[in-house]
């Protein structure tokens, strides 16, 4: 069985960017009337101090819960892989032994055919089990990733209640990082996110 999907390989599922817009409160149009909510953001130009970003890859690498869940998942996947490999080898060994006995004339043809059918049935059952286990692992991995991403999204919302950014981008590492290609390091809140997530995770234990 192929090596279990690890967390670093599916980070892209988070999407290219996480945008967090914050309510700035009602603003006046100069005549004592309140502008509609849909126009308030547009009426207030976004400046550099309103924007921040964090690196999703680094957050997941630094998030203790992600490391714990990933280690647990890989351990489970390895056990399943070892069990399937053992069953597969047993079927292969039984088939080879059957062929050797038949070629040596140690068993009747009718008996060889019956044993061959039994081995084929075992192989088909194994193939079904293999596919089922693969699907279960893929689903479990997806749930794990979804939970981690939800942790990050929820923390960013709480974090921004005191910081008041109007736009927060989720960046990812690459040859040409996206969506933030270049930015002032002062806008990078990656470490804040990591520290906050780990503090909350430690408290939850």
DASULUR-V956892 format. One record per backbone hydrogen bond with DSSP energy under -1.0 kcal/mol. CO is the residue of the C=O (numbers start at 0). NH is the residue of the N-H. E is the energy in kcal/mol with one decimal. If there is no record, write none. Layout:
CO&NH&E / CO&NH&E
This chain:
5&8&-1.4 / 6&9&-1.6 / 9&12&-1.7 / 10&13&-2.3 / 11&14&-1.7 / 26&34&-2.3 / 32&28&-1.9 / 35&38&-1.9 / 38&42&-1.5 / 40&43&-1.4 / 46&49&-1.7 / 47&50&-1.4 / 49&165&-2.0 / 49&166&-2.0 / 51&168&-2.5 / 52&188&-3.0 / 53&170&-3.8 / 54&58&-2.1 / 55&59&-2.5 / 56&60&-1.9 / 57&61&-1.9 / 58&62&-1.2 / 62&66&-1.7 / 63&67&-2.4 / 64&68&-2.8 / 65&69&-2.3 / 66&70&-2.2 / 67&71&-2.2 / 68&72&-2.5 / 69&73&-2.7 / 70&74&-2.0 / 71&75&-2.0 / 72&76&-2.8 / 73&77&-2.3 / 74&78&-1.8 / 75&79&-2.2 / 76&80&-2.5 / 77&81&-2.5 / 78&82&-2.1 / 79&83&-2.4 / 80&84&-2.3 / 81&85&-2.1 / 82&86&-2.0 / 83&87&-2.4 / 84&88&-2.4 / 85&89&-2.0 / 86&90&-2.0 / 87&91&-2.1 / 88&92&-2.8 / 89&93&-2.4 / 90&94&-2.0 / 91&95&-2.4 / 92&96&-2.4 / 93&97&-2.1 / 94&98&-2.3 / 95&99&-2.2 / 96&100&-2.5 / 97&101&-2.2 / 98&102&-2.6 / 99&103&-1.8 / 100&105&-3.0 / 101&104&-1.1 / 107&111&-2.4 / 108&112&-2.6 / 109&113&-2.0 / 110&114&-2.6 / 111&115&-2.4 / 112&116&-2.1 / 113&117&-1.9 / 114&118&-2.4 / 115&119&-2.2 / 116&120&-2.2 / 117&121&-2.1 / 118&122&-2.3 / 119&123&-2.3 / 120&124&-2.2 / 121&125&-2.4 / 122&126&-2.5 / 123&127&-1.8 / 124&128&-2.2 / 125&129&-3.0 / 126&130&-2.2 / 127&131&-2.2 / 128&132&-2.7 / 129&133&-2.4 / 130&134&-2.1 / 131&135&-2.5 / 132&136&-2.5 / 133&137&-2.2 / 134&138&-2.4 / 135&139&-2.5 / 136&140&-2.6 / 137&141&-2.1 / 138&142&-2.3 / 139&143&-2.2 / 140&144&-2.4 / 141&145&-2.6 / 142&146&-2.3 / 143&147&-2.0 / 144&148&-2.7 / 145&149&-2.2 / 146&150&-2.1 / 147&151&-2.1 / 148&152&-2.7 / 149&153&-2.7 / 150&154&-2.4 / 151&155&-2.5 / 152&156&-1.6 / 153&157&-2.0 / 154&158&-3.4 / 155&159&-2.2 / 157&160&-1.0 / 158&161&-1.0 / 158&162&-1.0 / 159&163&-2.4 / 166&51&-2.1 / 168&53&-2.0 / 170&55&-3.2 / 171&177&-1.1 / 177&171&-1.5 / 183&186&-2.3 / 184&187&-1.6 / 186&52&-2.5 / 188&192&-2.1 / 189&193&-2.4 / 190&194&-2.9 / 191&195&-2.4 / 192&196&-2.6 / 193&197&-2.5 / 194&198&-2.0 / 195&199&-2.1 / 196&200&-2.5 / 197&201&-2.6 / 198&202&-1.9 / 199&203&-1.5
